[in-house]
Amino acid sequence: MTEVENTIDSYIQNINDKNYEEYLDNYKKLLEDRKKCLKSKKCIYDFTITDKNIIKKKGETEVFNLKLPKYVLVEDRLEEINVELKDITEKIKFLQNVINLESDKKMIDEYKKLRKDYIELEKEGNMLNEYLLKVNKIEEKEKRQLELNNEIQKLETEKKKQYAEISMMELTKNDKGFSHENYETLIKKYLDNKELHKLKLELKINKSLSLRTDDLFYNQDRNNFMGKINYMITELPNVHKKTKKIIKKSVSKSVSKSVSKK
């Protein structure tokens, strides 16, 4: 594995990490609890929301502390990179027209730095694009969609042949030697669409996959946003709950009392 592949895989592992799964459950529940609490006059909890944490308190006691993950919005970052690359390109073009072997060292160093920055940004952009392809399994989905479309087309073609054959047999129903058994069997085959429906359903699901995070967004375009991972987790969240103390009854004391009574 290359360094870039290792980096991409580490970010994909963050998406599938159990801490992130737990965070999604608790994030939604905390916001729902807060909403209910704001509407209730008898609410005994206070909620504090910052860009780093969501904290639930009962008086001075911290009941729940949800440390939020750190994200990179990949498509936004790609736009930033494109703008930066254009800016650097213009600066490099300008320096290429004026720089020579006798140029000031400061100008030469600036040129080298611009070249280095350009290469680093280009490398980051390639990594982010590769990440989007891999984390969303775009190639796998497109391949499966193609397979499903081919299978559906094949079955639909077969159905058309069966219909044509049934129509031809219909014309010869009164002929001597006509096989009613074959005719009925062919009709049954034609009317059996279980496999076709199954393939079409799989294709529909494949095209409209949803994510657990979709439930957290309400004002987004379903077709362009939902079912697509366009973020990268750079730091995983953490869930801290106040644990309830379990008071264990002493078995030995109760046993000794029962023995003494005997």
FENDAVEN-V969380 format. One record per pair of residues at least 6 apart in sequence whose ideal C-beta (glycine too) atoms are under 7 Angstrom apart, sorted by sequence separation. I is the first residue (numbers start at 1). J is the second residue. If there is no record, write none. Layout:
I;J + I;J
This chain:
14;20 + 37;43 + 57;63 + 133;139 + 172;178 + 220;226 + 47;54 + 48;55 + 55;62 + 56;63 + 37;45 + 56;64 + 99;107 + 217;225 + 47;56 + 55;64 + 99;108 + 37;47 + 55;65 + 45;56 + 46;57 + 45;57 + 53;65 + 54;66 + 95;107 + 99;111 + 214;226 + 34;47 + 45;58 + 53;66 + 214;227 + 44;58 + 53;67 + 169;183 + 52;67 + 53;68 + 52;68 + 95;111 + 210;226 + 211;227 + 210;227 + 45;63 + 209;227 + 211;229 + 208;227 + 166;186 + 165;186 + 166;187 + 92;114 + 91;114 + 92;115 + 30;54 + 162;186 + 166;190 + 30;56 + 88;114 + 92;118 + 162;189 + 163;190 + 162;190 + 88;117 + 88;118 + 159;190 + 85;118 + 30;64 + 30;66 + 85;121 + 84;121 + 85;122 + 27;66 + 26;66 + 81;121 + 155;195 + 155;196 + 23;66 + 81;124 + 81;125 + 152;196 + 23;69 + 78;125 + 152;199 + 151;199 + 152;200 + 20;69 + 78;128 + 77;128 + 148;199 + 152;203 + 74;128 + 148;202 + 148;203 + 74;131 + 74;132 + 145;203 + 148;206 + 145;206 + 144;206 + 145;207 + 141;206 + 136;228 + 136;229 + 135;229 + 131;232 + 8;127 + 7;127 + 11;131 + 15;135 + 8;130 + 12;134 + 4;127 + 8;131 + 12;135 + 4;130 + 8;134 + 75;230 + 74;230 + 73;230 + 74;231 + 73;231 + 74;232 + 72;231 + 71;231 + 72;232 + 71;232 + 71;233 + 72;234 + 71;234 + 69;233 + 70;234 + 70;235 + 69;235 + 69;236 + 69;237 + 68;237 + 67;237 + 66;237 + 67;238 + 66;239 + 65;240 + 64;241 + 63;242 + 62;242 + 61;242 + 28;215 + 24;212 + 28;216 + 24;213 + 27;216 + 20;233 + 26;239 + 15;229 + 23;237 + 20;236 + 23;239 + 19;236 + 20;237 + 22;239 + 15;233 + 19;237 + 14;233 + 17;236 + 19;238 + 11;232 + 11;233 + 14;236
